[in-house]
């Protein structure tokens, strides 16, 4: 995985979160980046920090939580089912990268 690929955006959002309340799109981007960079612990802590009302009002956040749960459970079938979703433009490329990386890893495990 290219850990540095989204590092600048991640750092920017993390700084914003420390200084102000961030909007739902920033939560979505940060959670997606954490999942892409395999920072599952950071993703779990972020999920706990997101206000409950924001979680309930946003389908993308709920879906990202399902993706995270599949990754934690190491359930490839559920992961591919959950990641196959019409993601919004602000995270579409991140999720495509996550899907591509995990698909390659999954395929390589089959042939080992």
C-alpha positions, -999 to +999 in steps of 0.1 A: +000+000+000+011+035-007+010+049+028+021+083+016-004+086-011-031+104+010-008+115+039-010+152+032-048+152+031-049+130+062-026+154+081-047+184+070-080+169+082-064+157+115-052+192+122-086+206+114-102+181+137-079+193+165-088+229+160-124+229+151-154+207+145-150+191+111-178+184+087-192+150+077-172+150+044-140+154+064-149+125+087-157+104+056-124+112+039-104+106+071-120+073+078-115+061+042-078+071+043-073+053+076-088+022+060-067+025+029-035+030+049-044+000+071-046+021+102-075+002+117-069+013+153-070+050+141-102+043+121-118+027+152-109+056+174-122+081+148-155+061+146-159+065+183-153+103+181-178+109+154-211+122+169-239+096+169-263+120+151-238+124+123-233+086+120-271+080+117-276+107+091-250+095+067-251+064+046-215+066+035-203+067+071-224+036+079-211+019+049-175+027+058-181+012+092-193-020+075-161-020+054-140-015+085-159-043+103-152-067+074-115-057+075-113-063+113-130-097+109-107-105+080-138-114+060-129-110+023-163-119+010-180-093+032-153-067+024-158-070-013-196-069-009-194-037+013-168-019-008-188-024-040-208+008-035-214+041-055-190+061-033-192+099-035-165+118-055-146+130-024-136+093-015-142+075-048-105+072-056-095+063-021-121+034-021-110+023-055-074+021-043-085+002-012-105-022-033-077-027-057-051-033-030-072-058-011-082-075-043-045-080-053-037-092-018-066-116-018-057-130-052-021-135-043-032-155-012-051-178-035-021-187-055+004-192-027 
